[in-house]
Amino acid sequence: AVESEQMTGKQFVALFESDHGLFLFLSSSGLDGLAAYGLSSSLEADKVIEKLHAVPRIQEPQYGFDIMHDAATNESSAHAKLDIKPVLENEEQNNAPNWQFITSYDGSNSTRQLESRLRQDSLPNGVKSKYSKQSIIKRMSSSVDFNALKFYDLNIYLNELMLRCGMMNDAFQKQVKRMFAANQSDIAAMFREGPLKRLERCRVKTENDYHDEAFPNSACLLDIIRCTVTFGTLNAMVAGIEWFEQYIEQHHTESSCCVKEILRVKNGFATYDHSVPEYCDIKYNVRVSVDGLDVVAEIQFLLQSMALFKGKSHKFYNITRKKEEFENLKQVSSIKNSADKKLQILGVNDDHKGILDFLIKAKVKTLQDLLSIDGFIGCLFKVYEHGHVRSLKTFLSLFAEDDVKQVRSFFELKVNEGRDFNGLMFAAYRGRTSVVSLVLDTLLRVSQDKRIVQDLIETSNQYGGTVVMSAAIKGNTEVLKKVLAFYNEPGDKERKVKLLNMKDRKNNETAAKVHERIKKNQDAKIK
């Protein structure tokens, strides 16, 4: 096809996308058509294919957990074929109208349309965070190595949410149990109270499942209090759904009814496929209100056949649900086991003792020795990024007190090649005042010459960016004060004016103009 010009080289390569190892080789090599192989159109097709298939495949290492996970998945699938498939096939054949209802049900007739994503803090009287993400970032000192956002989310907000859920759990369980009691409904249903979700499990779920959500992430936990209602047949489940919706509609205004409304419905039957039988249920998220306080709770509706299968496969589920957690662990493990990345890990954690131990074992004595270590620049980037003063001092301890050349060269190193930042610029951009102070004060002490310090401050990158420009972009006034303190003498006026008038090459703006423009844009977004 290529030879007869009915297909381009790119289209030919695209044919192999399904072949993971080969496609990875092609894409990583940046190949564009067959010419990159040195193959001419005069070659016969089978020769081309033979050449391409000679590329070695990429073999993934096999882990014990993956073997166990596959075994658990296969065993669970085998049970599903025995326990679920025949029951639901029979329901579809003998009870088509209710099967159609249950597979298309979305609760839209009884569910309030939400303006935003359902969260514990989206309810008017839900559990609200006392601080915004911005206010925590603003109040925390840049010199403190402490993840205040994560601490507040998982140790304060989550605990308050757990406390409220615990206080409202009893009323919620009793209410749902009353709904399906024999004297309230003729529907054959079995109520089962669910345990309060454990705090540790809540933390793990927040970090694994909701790490990309808005702060506080743990507000996405909607099943801390939960219960199940089990139905013997599909007919009973359909009747139970209608009764449940009707009951809330009739009683939600009564003070004795704490389940006020249905907020969301997740119907697992909507995607059920007989050819791939699996566990499914209907989950309701409801608003529970007690004494003017609200939480979101979860009610599961499931068939008896699903309940039996769930009991059998629960141990398998305990394995399969850890897949994502294990995939994250594999990534971290591969980094930790890489000699090139160990130094970067030490830098992220501000493990200054570990860094010193690493440097001693690697017999590092000069800046050139440091630069020969693959993970060094990555580590230094993290040190400047997080404002790790102790780790930076550890690197500086390699140099003699009077070795101006080595110290100056160390501070001039580019830590972010893509943005052409040296460490001082990056620390200024991140608002790491303590690191900026350490860099400038150390260089002054070693050189005994303020002009050398000023030279470092006035260094610009390929974009015309300087330390002052970097600090101005983020409005880091404390950094600016520290930097400009080196221009306080009368003889410094000319250099100071020149520094403040330096312009970036993209917009041809001074630091003051850049800051003014960015602040104006931010204010407009807030409005």
C-alpha positions in Angstrom: 0.0 0.0 0.0 2.9 2.4 0.8 4.7 1.4 -2.3 1.7 2.3 -4.5 1.2 5.5 -2.6 -2.2 4.5 -1.3 -1.0 5.0 2.3 1.4 7.4 3.9 4.2 6.4 6.2 2.3 7.8 9.2 -0.8 5.8 8.3 1.4 2.7 8.0 2.9 3.3 11.5 -0.6 3.8 12.9 -1.6 0.3 11.9 0.7 -0.9 14.7 -0.9 1.1 17.5 -2.4 -2.0 19.0 1.0 -3.6 19.3 2.1 -1.9 22.6 5.8 -2.6 22.5 6.3 -1.7 18.8 4.2 1.5 19.1 6.1 2.6 22.1 9.3 2.2 20.2 8.0 4.2 17.3 6.6 7.1 19.3 9.6 7.4 21.6 11.9 7.5 18.6 9.9 10.3 17.1 9.7 8.5 13.8 7.9 10.1 10.9 7.0 7.5 8.3 9.2 4.8 6.8 12.0 7.1 5.7 13.2 7.3 9.3 14.1 3.6 9.1 16.1 4.2 5.9 13.5 2.1 4.1 12.7 3.1 0.5 9.4 2.5 -1.2 11.0 0.0 -3.5 11.2 -2.5 -0.6 8.6 -5.3 -0.7 5.9 -5.1 2.0 6.9 -8.4 3.7 10.4 -7.1 4.1 9.1 -3.9 5.8 7.0 -5.9 8.1 9.8 -8.3 8.9 12.0 -5.3 9.7 9.4 -3.7 12.0 8.6 -6.9 13.9 12.3 -7.3 14.7 11.9 -4.5 17.2 12.2 -6.0 20.7 9.0 -5.8 22.8 9.1 -3.9 26.2 8.6 -6.4 29.0 6.9 -5.2 32.2 8.2 -6.7 35.4 5.7 -9.0 37.1 4.7 -8.3 40.7 3.3 -10.7 43.3 0.3 -8.4 43.8 -0.5 -8.4 40.1 -0.6 -12.2 40.2 -2.8 -12.2 43.2 -5.0 -9.5 41.7 -5.5 -11.4 38.5 -6.4 -14.6 40.4 -8.9 -12.7 42.6 -10.5 -11.1 39.5 -10.8 -14.4 37.7 -12.2 -16.1 40.8 -14.7 -13.3 41.3 -15.8 -13.5 37.6 -16.3 -17.3 38.0 -18.6 -16.8 41.0 -20.5 -14.0 39.1 -21.2 -16.4 36.2 -22.6 -19.0 38.6 -24.5 -16.7 41.1 -25.5 -13.6 39.1 -25.8 -14.4 35.4 -28.6 -17.1 35.6 -30.7 -15.1 38.1 -30.6 -11.8 36.0 -31.1 -13.6 32.7 -34.2 -15.3 34.2 -35.5 -11.9 35.4 -35.0 -10.3 32.0 -36.8 -13.2 30.2 -39.8 -13.5 32.7 -40.1 -9.9 33.8 -39.3 -7.7 30.9 -41.1 -4.5 32.0 -39.4 -4.4 35.4 -36.1 -5.3 33.8 -36.5 -2.4 31.4 -37.4 -0.1 34.3 -34.4 -1.1 36.5 -31.8 -0.8 33.7 -33.0 2.6 32.6 -33.8 4.0 36.1 -32.0 7.3 37.0 -34.1 8.7 39.7 -34.6 11.9 37.8 -38.3 12.3 38.9 -37.4 12.3 42.5 -33.8 13.8 42.6 -33.0 17.5 43.0 -31.0 18.9 40.2 -27.7 20.0 41.7 -25.9 23.1 40.6 -22.5 21.7 41.3 -20.8 18.4 42.3 -22.3 16.8 45.3 -20.1 17.2 48.4 -20.5 17.3 52.1 -19.8 21.1 52.0 -22.2 21.8 49.1 -25.3 21.4 51.4 -26.5 24.7 53.0 -26.1 23.3 56.4 -23.4 20.7 55.6 -19.9 20.5 57.1 -18.1 23.6 56.0 -14.4 24.3 56.0 -13.4 27.1 58.4 -10.6 28.1 56.0 -10.3 28.4 52.2 -7.3 26.9 50.4 -6.0 30.4 49.7 -6.3 31.6 53.3 -4.3 28.7 54.6 -1.6 29.2 52.0 -1.5 32.9 52.8 -1.2 32.4 56.5 1.4 29.8 56.6 5.0 30.9 56.8 7.0 30.0 53.7 9.9 28.8 55.9 7.8 26.1 57.6 8.2 22.7 56.1 4.6 21.6 56.8 1.7 20.6 54.5 -1.0 22.7 56.2 -3.6 21.9 53.5 -3.2 18.2 53.9 -3.1 18.4 57.7 -6.3 20.5 57.9 -8.1 18.3 55.4 -7.3 14.9 56.9 -6.9 15.7 60.6 -9.3 18.6 61.2 -12.0 18.8 58.6 -12.3 15.1 58.2 -12.5 14.6 62.0 -15.3 17.2 62.2 -17.2 15.4 59.4 -16.7 12.0 61.1 -18.0 13.5 64.4 -21.1 14.9 62.8 -21.8 11.7 60.9 -21.3 9.6 64.1 -23.8 11.9 66.0 -26.4 11.6 63.2 -25.9 7.9 62.3 -28.4 6.5 64.9 -31.3 8.7 63.7 -30.5 7.9 60.0 -30.4 4.1 60.6 -33.7 4.1 62.6 -35.4 6.2 59.9 -34.5 3.9 57.0 -35.4 0.8 59.1 -38.8 2.3 59.9 -39.5 3.0 56.2 -39.3 -0.7 55.3 -40.8 -2.1 58.5 -43.6 -4.6 58.1 -46.2 -2.2 59.5 -45.1 0.6 57.0 -44.7 -1.4 53.8 -46.0 -4.6 52.3 -42.7 -5.0 50.4 -40.5 -8.0 51.3 -37.3 -6.2 52.1 -34.5 -6.8 54.6 -32.8 -3.7 56.2 -29.1 -4.0 57.3 -27.3 -1.3 59.2 -23.9 -0.4 57.8 -20.9 0.3 60.0 -19.5 3.8 60.3 -16.7 4.1 57.8 -13.3 3.9 59.6 -11.2 7.0 59.8 -8.2 5.4 58.3 -10.2 4.1 55.4 -11.6 7.6 54.9 -8.1 9.0 54.7 -6.9 6.4 52.2 -10.0 6.9 50.0 -9.5 10.7 50.1 -5.9 10.5 49.0 -6.4 7.8 46.4 -9.8 8.8 44.8 -10.2 12.5 45.5 -6.7 13.9 45.3 -7.7 16.1 42.3 -10.9 17.4 43.8 -11.4 20.9 45.3 -10.2 21.6 48.9 -11.1 20.1 51.3 -10.9 16.8 49.4 -12.5 14.7 52.1 -15.7 16.6 51.6 -16.2 14.2 48.7 -16.7 11.3 51.1 -20.5 10.6 50.9 -20.7 7.1 52.4 -19.4 7.5 55.9 -22.9 6.6 57.2 -24.6 3.9 55.1 -27.0 1.1 55.1 -28.5 -1.6 52.7 -32.0 -2.7 51.8 -32.1 -6.1 50.2 -34.9 -7.4 48.0 -35.7 -11.0 47.2 -36.9 -10.4 43.6 -36.7 -7.7 40.9 -40.5 -7.0 41.4 -39.9 -6.3 45.1 -37.0 -4.0 44.2 -39.0 -2.0 41.7 -41.9 -1.7 44.3 -39.3 -0.7 46.9 -37.9 2.1 44.7 -41.4 3.5 44.2 -42.2 3.2 47.9 -39.0 4.9 48.9 -39.5 7.9 46.6 -43.2 8.2 47.7 -42.3 8.0 51.4 -39.7 10.8 51.2 -42.1 13.0 49.1 -44.9 12.6 51.7 -42.9 12.8 55.0 -39.8 15.0 54.3 -41.4 18.1 55.9 -42.1 16.2 59.2 -39.6 16.8 62.0 -39.6 13.1 62.8 -38.3 12.3 59.3 -34.5 13.0 59.1 -34.1 11.7 55.5 -35.2 14.9 53.7 -34.4 14.4 50.0 -32.7 12.2 47.4 -29.6 14.1 46.0 -28.1 11.5 43.6 -28.7 8.1 42.2 -26.0 5.8 40.9 -27.5 2.8 39.1 -25.1 -0.1 38.5 -27.8 -2.0 36.5 -27.6 0.7 33.8 -24.3 -0.7 32.5 -24.9 -4.4 33.4 -24.0 -6.9 30.6 -24.9 -10.6 30.7 -21.7 -11.5 28.8 -19.6 -9.9 31.6 -21.7 -10.5 34.8 -20.6 -8.5 37.8 -21.9 -7.1 41.0 -24.3 -4.1 40.7 -26.7 -2.2 42.9 -28.5 1.1 43.2 -26.9 3.7 45.4 -28.9 6.6 46.8 -27.2 9.6 48.3 -29.6 11.4 50.6 -29.6 14.5 52.7 -30.0 13.7 56.4 -31.0 16.6 58.6 -31.0 16.6 62.4 -31.3 19.7 64.6 -30.6 22.0 61.6 -27.4 20.2 60.6 -27.0 18.2 57.3 -24.8 15.4 56.1 -24.9 13.2 53.0 -25.5 9.5 53.6 -25.7 6.5 51.3 -28.5 3.8 51.0 -27.8 0.7 48.8 -30.7 -1.2 47.2 -29.6 -4.7 46.1 -31.1 -8.0 45.1 -30.7 -11.1 47.3 -28.6 -12.8 44.6 -26.2 -9.8 44.7 -26.0 -9.9 48.5 -25.0 -13.6 48.4 -22.4 -12.9 45.7 -21.1 -9.9 47.7 -20.6 -12.1 50.7 -18.6 -14.7 48.8 -16.5 -12.2 46.8 -15.9 -9.7 49.6 -12.4 -11.1 50.2 -11.6 -10.8 46.5 -12.9 -7.2 46.5 -10.5 -6.4 49.4 -7.7 -7.3 47.0 -9.0 -5.8 43.7 -9.9 -2.5 45.3 -6.3 -1.9 46.2 -5.2 -2.0 42.5 -4.9 1.8 42.2 -3.2 2.1 45.5 -0.7 -0.6 44.4 -0.1 1.1 41.0 0.8 4.3 42.9 3.1 2.3 45.2 4.9 0.8 42.2 5.7 4.2 40.8 7.1 5.3 44.1 9.0 2.0 44.6 10.6 2.3 41.1 11.8 5.8 42.0 13.1 4.7 45.4 14.9 1.7 43.9 16.6 3.9 41.3 20.0 5.2 42.4 19.5 8.2 40.2 16.3 9.2 42.0 17.3 8.6 45.6 18.8 12.0 46.0 15.6 13.6 44.6 13.5 11.8 47.3 15.9 13.0 50.0 15.5 16.6 48.7 11.6 16.4 48.6 11.6 15.2 52.2 14.3 17.7 53.4 16.2 14.7 54.7 19.4 16.7 55.2 21.1 13.9 57.2 20.3 11.5 54.4 21.7 13.9 51.8 24.9 14.3 53.8 25.2 10.5 54.1 24.6 10.2 50.4 27.3 12.7 49.6 29.8 11.0 51.9 29.2 7.6 50.3 29.5 9.1 46.8 32.8 10.8 47.9 31.5 14.2 46.7 34.0 17.0 47.4 33.6 19.6 44.7 30.8 21.1 42.6 32.0 19.1 39.6 31.4 15.9 41.7 27.9 17.1 42.4 27.1 17.8 38.8 28.2 14.2 37.9 25.3 12.8 39.9 22.2 12.3 37.7 19.7 13.2 40.5 21.5 16.2 41.9 19.7 19.0 39.8 16.4 17.3 40.5 17.1 17.3 44.2 18.2 20.9 44.2 15.1 21.9 42.3 12.9 20.3 45.1 15.1 22.0 47.8 14.5 25.4 46.3 10.8 24.7 45.5 9.9 23.7 49.0 12.2 26.1 50.8 14.3 23.4 52.5 17.0 25.6 54.2 18.7 22.6 56.1 19.2 20.6 52.9 20.6 23.7 51.1 23.1 24.3 54.0 24.2 20.7 53.7 25.2 21.2 50.0 26.9 24.5 50.9 28.9 22.7 53.6 31.0 21.0 50.8 32.6 24.3 50.0 35.3 26.2 51.9 34.2 29.4 53.6 36.5 31.5 51.2 35.8 29.6 48.0 33.9 32.3 46.2 34.1 30.7 42.8 32.5 27.4 43.9 29.8 29.1 46.0 28.9 31.6 43.3 28.8 28.9 40.6 26.6 26.7 42.8 24.1 29.6 43.2 24.2 30.2 39.4 23.2 26.7 38.5 20.0 26.3 36.4 17.6 24.2 38.4 14.8 24.3 35.9 16.2 24.1 32.3 12.8 24.4 30.7 12.2 27.8 32.3 15.9 28.8 32.5 15.6 29.5 36.3 18.5 29.5 38.7 17.8 28.6 42.3 17.5 32.2 43.6 14.9 33.0 40.9 12.9 29.9 41.6 12.9 30.5 45.4 11.8 34.1 44.8 9.0 32.9 42.5 7.8 30.4 45.1 8.0 32.9 47.9 10.7 31.1 49.9 12.1 34.1 51.8 14.3 32.0 54.1 16.1 30.4 51.1 16.5 33.8 49.4 18.0 35.2 52.6 20.4 32.2 52.9 21.6 32.5 49.3 22.2 36.2 49.4 23.7 36.3 53.0 26.0 33.3 52.3 27.3 34.8 49.1 28.0 38.1 50.8 29.7 36.4 53.7 31.9 34.3 51.5 32.8 37.0 48.9 32.8 40.1 51.3 31.7 42.0 48.2 28.2 43.3 47.8 28.7 43.8 44.1 29.0 40.1 43.5 25.6 39.6 45.3 24.1 42.3 43.1 25.5 40.6 40.0 23.6 37.4 41.0 20.4 39.4 41.7 20.6 41.2 38.3 21.2 37.9 36.4 18.5 37.5 33.8 17.3 34.4 31.9 16.4 34.0 28.3 13.0 35.6 28.9 14.5 38.6 30.6 13.3 37.4 34.0 15.2 38.3 37.1 14.8 37.6 40.9 12.8 40.8 41.2 10.6 39.8 38.2 10.0 36.3 39.7 9.0 37.7 43.1 6.7 40.4 41.4 4.8 37.8 39.4 3.6 36.2 42.6 3.5 39.4 44.7 6.0 38.1 47.2 6.8 41.4 48.9 8.9 39.9 51.7 11.3 38.5 49.0 11.4 41.8 47.3 12.3 43.6 50.5 15.1 41.2 51.2 16.5 41.6 47.7 16.3 45.4 47.5 17.9 45.7 51.0 21.2 45.1 49.1 20.7 48.4 47.3 20.3 50.8 50.2 23.5 52.8 50.0 23.7 56.0 48.0 26.1 54.5 45.5 23.6 51.7 44.7 21.0 54.0 43.3 22.0 53.6 39.6 22.1 49.8 39.8 18.8 49.8 41.7 17.1 51.9 39.1 18.5 49.7 36.3 17.3 46.6 38.1 13.8 47.9 38.5 13.6 49.0 34.9 14.7 45.7 33.4 12.0 44.3 31.2 10.9 40.9 30.3 11.4 39.9 26.6 7.9 38.6 26.0 5.7 41.6 27.0 8.5 44.2 27.3 7.3 45.1 30.8 9.1 46.0 34.0 8.5 43.9 37.2 6.1 46.5 38.5 4.0 46.4 35.3 4.0 42.6 35.2 2.8 42.5 38.8 0.1 45.2 38.1 -1.2 43.3 35.1 -1.3 39.9 36.8 -3.0 41.3 39.9 -5.6 43.0 37.6 -6.3 39.7 35.9 -6.6 37.9 39.2 -9.0 40.6 40.6 -11.1 40.2 37.4 -11.3 36.4 37.9 -12.4 36.9 41.5 -15.1 39.3 40.5 
